[in-house]
Amino acid sequence: MKECIACHSGQIKQVDIKTRDDAFILIENSEVVVNPQSQNIIKFVCLNCGFINLYAEDYF
């Protein structure tokens, strides 16, 4: 199981991030239609402290 690198909580949720102007919205992955160009970056948010972490997928 992944844990937050900031607070070490196990309450991590995979999300998608939509930006507009100076704001952003986090959307649960179950509700996201993923653009093939953005599939190589996995985004996680900690439900405990709100820290957002980005991971790059390996396609080898």
HUQUI-V507674 format. One line per field, one symbol per residue. phi: phi as a letter, one per 20 degrees, with the letter a starting at -180 (. if undefined). psi: psi as a letter, one per 30 degrees, with the letter a starting at -180 (. if undefined). Layout:
phi = ???
psi = ???
This chain:
phi = .fcffedmfeedcfcddddblddccecgffddeefgfdfedddccefednfdcdcefdde
psi = kllkfefglgikkkllkkkjbgllkkkkffgkjkkffgffkkkkkkfefgkkkkkklkg.
